[in-house]
Amino acid sequence: MAGGGTSQRVVDTLAHMGLSVSYRLIQHILEGMTRSAKALAHKVVKDPVGDLTIVVFDNINFTQHKTSQRFDNTTNQINATTVVIKLPSKFTKAAYCAALSLQRRPVIRSIGHEKTEFFPLPAINEEESSVQGTIKVVKYIFLKLLKIGEQVSCKMNWVQEASMPFHFQLNAIHMLFHTHFGYPGDNNPATLDIHHRILQHSVIDPQKPKYNRAWELLEHSLIVRILDCTWYVAMAMQAGQRALEANDHVLSQSIFFMCDALMFWEFCDAIHYADVGRMWVVYDFWLFMMCGAGLNNYSNEIMEMKVQYEQEFTPELREVMENTWLVNRWGLEGCSIPTDLYLEHNNGFIKVFL
């Protein structure tokens, strides 16, 4: 119940009735799990002949609202950082068998679907949205949580940043809505706004749409449009250009939307099957598409990634960095998710308990 968001008062009431353990015992169990997780992480990172480990952290920001505020009970903003150590077991083996390509989808460069081992660490009372905050978080993780040693405080040039896929998915949704949502009152049947009203979906902010609601609308609109067209005729930019030259703006906009939405679909499918090669193909298109949609920061980020991964990194370092992008909790094919999405799941559990 506590994990589902049940309040302390309800849990304690049920405990007095003999139907549940007390809220204090639940907190005691969570503290024990924290100590156990820290001890296990220490053991893993300090093993001299152990496996290669990767530390990934993400910020968590939320507001604790107080309905009746007073001096000692006010609404406050909590800024913290969650950490997870992932263990890419691929690097512990001398060789491994590449995943067999599926007939129904191309495989460019899959990193496999071995089960990922996780070692979540306690949340850190530090914000990492600034450069100084990130430096504090890195020092805290390695010096206090992992207790590796003082050598990490000398220089920070060993730290290598990695851009995670889920944040690109979020901004790709913003890009698609910026391009295809339309404007209120224009009554263009090819816009997402018209489909949103026809389907009577929940309210969506076109400037910053919620990911799940936005993806649901994109998926519904894409499926309907595909069912209403011939694949080999319409599924190309040239078809949209021909419709535009014929002054059929509704058809051309629908075709352009299908091309953009299928690109997003391809990226999500590549993530599920851990195919970083297919992810890079989509990144090449998004480099220009995000720039055209006004998302210049993420367009620049993709450009920096391409220069680093193709020109600066060694093949070994590139493979290590690409393995930080995705995790597989079950060790099953088609079940990979972005590492930053896994951290967001952990953040959601933390928000429920607080």
HUNORHU-V185206 format. One record per helix or strand of 2 or more residues. SS is the DSSP state (A for helix, B for strand). FROM is the first residue (numbers start at 0). LEN is the number of residues. Records with the same first field share a line. If there is no record, write none. Layout:
SS=FROM-LEN ; FROM-LEN
This chain:
A=1-3 ; 7-9 ; 22-23 ; 88-4 ; 130-15 ; 149-4 ; 164-16 ; 191-8 ; 210-17 ; 230-4 ; 236-9 ; 248-24 ; 275-17 ; 295-17 ; 314-9 ; 338-15
B=53-11 ; 75-12 ; 116-8 ; 325-3 ; 335-3
